[in-house]
Amino acid sequence: MGVVYTKKDQGNSITSGTGTPSHSGIAGDRYTDTVTGYNYIYTTSWQQVIAGGVGGVCGIANTSGIYTYYSTLSAAMTAATSGQTVDLLTDVTETGSVTITLKAGVKINGNGYTYTLNVNDNTHTLTQNGGGAVYLYNSYATSTSSPVTARANIYNSTVRCLWNNVGGSCTNSFVVGSHEVMNSFLEVSNASAYCITGYVGSTWKYGGNSFKGATTPINTTNISQALTNTQDNQGNILM
């Protein structure tokens, strides 16, 4: 019968058809062969995502677009070096205590999948130690018992903290620093929690975001807005 596919591109547009599907040319498009059940993701070419054994829940592509797979996000982040992108290749739920320590210069592309920390402790899901910038984009991150991210730059993502606690923020920083949160959806469960908070004296660039659950979404007592430019008539803004 050949390939019968359903495809989801970076704009979350779903199409179906037969034969090998076209792609947008942007890494992250993915499709499922509904005959074999195999999943594929586009890097510089279509690559099969192999679950378990040889494959894993996430991967890092080399310059030829060939993946090295990892069974956990933590293992992939440990292996990643500055300039690389860790691609999430399926939904992931952590049920044990874990903190993913982000690295400077390493990006996480969630590819529209969901990363969930579902454990009763008080650690950040995604945190950074040390200097440099880390990036989270096209991601869906949820935590049920801790703040979701610390010291991360967040773009075009959904970040939900379902921990009903005044400390249950979507993102924060525990040292003075500069971070960015753009074009994202942030939700908290406790009305007294901040969606965006940080250490006293920090500067953040934030814009184009939607907030839910917080009486005061941004802790402007501790952090100041560093995004001072205004949009042009096409809606663009210089950061």
N, C-alpha and C positions, 0 to 999 in steps of 0.2 A: 504493500500500500504506500510505502514511503512515509515521509514526515508529514504529520498533521499537527499543526502547532497553534498555540496561543502565545502571544507576545505582549510584553509590557515595556514601553519605552520610558525614557527619563521624565517625560511629561505625564506618566501614569496612564497613557492612552493604550487601551487593550485592543488588539486585533487578532484575527485568526486566519488560517489559510492552509495551503499545502505546499510542500517543498521547503527548502531552506529560506527563512524569512530575510527580508532586507533589514538594514539597521540604520540608525540615525548618524552613525559615525562617532557617537559619543560613548565612551566607556560606561558600562552599566546597564545598557539595554539587555533584556533577558527573555528567553522563551522556553516553553516546555513542549517536548514532543509528546503529544497525548497518546500516541500509539505505544511507545516504549516507556514513557514516564521519565525519560532523561531530561535534565535541566541544563541549559546553556546560558552563558553570559558573554557579552561582547567586551573585549578589551581592545586589541588591535585586529582581532578576528574572533569568530565564535569559538568559545572554549567550553567543553563539557564540565559541569560541576559534578564531581563524584563524591557522594556522601559516605563517610566512614572509611576505614582502611586507608586507601591511597588518598582519598579526599578529606574533607573536613567542613567545618561550619564557616570558615573564612579562609582567605588566601591572599598572597602577595604575588603580583605578576612581575616577571622580569621584563627587560627591555623588548623582548620578543613577544610579550603577551602571554607567556606560559606561566601558569600558577604553581607556586608551592603552597600546599594546603596545610591547615592547622586545625586541630580538634577543638581548640578553645581560642577565644579572643585574646586571653591573657598570653597564651603561647605565641600567637602571631605578633602581639605587641612587643614581646621580649625579643623576637627575632628581627623585627623591623628596624631599619636604619633611616636617618634623616633623608627626606626626599621621596620615600616610598609611601604607598597607599595600601592600607589594609582594607580589603573588600569583605563585607559581610555577605554571605551567600545563602543564608537561610535565617528564619527566625530563631533566636536563641533565648532560653530561659535558664538563669542560674538559680539553683535552689540551695547552694552552699555559700558560706561567707566568702566573698571575693571582692577585691578592688582592682580594677584595671588601671595600671599606672601608665599614663600617656607619655609619649616621648616628644621632645622638641623636633619639629620638622616632619613628623609622621602624621598623615591624614587617615581618618576613618571614613570610608564611604559605606553608609548603611544600605545603599541600593534599594531603599524603600522597605527593608526588613526591620523587624522589631528586636531590640535587645532589652531583656527584662531581668532585673535583680529582684528575686522574690525570696527574701530571707530576713529573719528578725534580728538585725543588728543595727549598728549606727555608723556604717562606713559609706564613703562615697562610691557610687558605681564606677564612675570614670574620673580619675584624678591625675594631676600632674605634679611631679616633684622636680625641682631644679628649674633652670631658666629656659628661655626659648618659647616659641609659639607652637601650640598643638591645635588641630582642626577636627571638627566633627561636622559632616555635611551629608545631606540626603538621608538622614538617619531618624530612627524612632526609638528613643531610649526611655525606659520606664523603671522606676524604683518603688518598692513597696515599704521600705523601712529605713531609708537614708536619703540625704540629698543626692541628686542624680550625677552632677558633674562639678568638678572644681578646676578652675583655671583653664578652661577650654574655650576656644573660639567656636561659635556655633552658627551654622548657615543652613537655611532651607531645611530645617529639621523640626521634629516634634519631640519635646522633652516633657515628661509627665512625672511628677513626684506624688505618689499615692500614699505616702507616709503622713498620716494625720497628726502632725506635730509642728509647733511653731518654727522649728529648725528645718522643716521639710521643704527646702528650696529646690528650684530646678537647677540653678547654677550659682556658684559663689567663688570667692577666692579667700585664702587664709593668710595671704601676704599682700602688700601693696603691689599693684600691677595694672597693666592695660590689656583689656580683652574686648572681643567683639561678639555681639549676638544680633544677627540680621535675618529678616524674612523667615522667622520661625514661630511655632506655636508652643507656648509654655503654660503648663497647668500645675497648680498645687491643690492639695486636699484641705489644708488648714487655711482658713481665711486670714490668719495673722502671719502666715509665712509669706516670704517674698519669692516671686518668680526669679528675679535677678537681685543678688546681693553680693557684697564683697567687703574686703578689709577697709578700714577707715583710710581715706586719702587715695583710693583707687580711681582710675579713670577708665570708663568703658565707652565704646561706640555701639549704640543699639538703635535699631530702626526697622520699620516694616514688620514688627512683631505683633502677635495676638496673645493676650493673656486671659487665663481663666482661673477662678477660685480665690484669688488674692484680693483683699480689700485695697492694699497698696502694692501693686506689682513690682515696683522698683524701689530699692532702698537708697533713696537720694540723699539720706543723711550720711551714708558711708561712701557712696560712689558718685562721681560727677559725669555728666554727658560730655564726651569728647567729640561727638559728631556735630560739627558746627556748620557745615555746608547745607544748602537747601537744594531740593530737587529742581532739575530743569524741566522744560515743558514736555519732555518725553518720559518723565518719571525717574530719570537717572540721578544718582547722587555721588559726588566725589568723596571717598572715605579717606 
